[in-house]
């Protein structure tokens, strides 16, 4: 396999100077993500010494509300922004999602008012409601305009905008923490600054004006037409993504309910850092790859397996090595770099490592089922994998310690993700190729996980 990986890598490098080529587009996005990663490395040790694990726990709850309102209101239509052939159909999808977000925000505001302070008991949380509602609108628009750039192959614009806004956001978060709010609200305000900056830098004024004109046109017939053309998305993709979201959100809620808000903060911080290596490949490869794979499928579907295999071999080891390395070294790195109060986060990062390796490997290819029109198959797979991913949530009921919970959660949820990866490989590749690839994947993961368990025992965590 190593010769094939090197061959694929060399062939890709040779096309890097070709304007608009797949490799060049991936390289542009990847270089931007590497710079974002460096920014995070520079600023995270400063931010972690201003904001405590408890502050990150508060922030996690605020973020949970924002992401869920956006998710439920979109009905997953935002996940297919790249697919329509015509720009007007894209604008229709964005308008639908935005209107649904407004309605969902009004409902959420009513709930907040009825709750009358019960929902948020944190210091300064009176600011949370207007911040949350405003950020929902901003994030919906920013997600739409980012997808517009992908449609137009303006990857450089997305990359540049992301760098600028991340720098502004992190500087703002530090200043807010030092001079105003060193709690969850301070972290939320940092995100708010990022959202505002992104809206101004991500797309041209012309693009925003075109959407604004379309938005205020009485085009109900077109909206209905586009909605029903994409009806399989809310019917099949939305339930799938709902299952995935529950699988991601419920552990956080369970940790808060059975352990402490500080543990929630440590878990959130650990997960954020574990996601970085995989996200370098995922966010670099997925937008370019999704656009390219859709193009290949429409023009010559028989080329889709070879496109998958060539990129998978490279992305597999590109995700595996740094994520595994970070998880193994986390108990040493976290207290040294971020401060002693983040030692627990280091242990959690190590125990969860294998789960995020597998997620990183699969993430760039999650759009394949949509491209191949296999939404119903994806729904069945996610329903099955959800059993594995949610089963550990029963463990705290039996007075399982936090570290035992983390390792069992990592094991079972990894099985769930492997179900999806196995099916995708089996559908796309020939039988012999699929078997060889799956044996290599399972063996590699087994070795990595064994090493993690041995080190965990050496720390007397299990």
Secondary structure, 3 states (H helix, E strand, C coil): CHHHHHHHHHHHHHCCCCCCCHHHHHHHHHHHHHHHHHHHHHHHHHHHHHCCHHHHHHHHHHHHHHHHHHHHHHCCHHHHCCCCCCHHHHHHHHHHHHHHHHHHHHHHHHHHHHHCCCCCCCCCHHHHHHHHHHHHHHHHHHHHHHHHHHHCCCHHHHHHHHHHHHHHHHHHHHHHHHHCCCCHHHHHHHHHHHHHHHHHHCCCHHHHHHHHHHHCCCCHHHHHHHHHHCHHHHHHHHHHHHHHHHHHHHHHHHHHHHCCHHHHHHHHHHHHHHHHHHHHHHHHHHHHHHHHHHHHHHHHHHHHHHHHHHHHHHHHHHHHHHHHHHHHHHHHHHHHHHCHHHHHHHHHHHHHHHHHHHHHHHHCCCCHHHHCCCHHHHHHHHHHHHHHHHHHHHHHHHCCCHHHHHHHHHHHHHHHHHHHHHHHHHHHCCHHHHHHHHHHHHHHHHHHHHHHHHHHHHCCCC
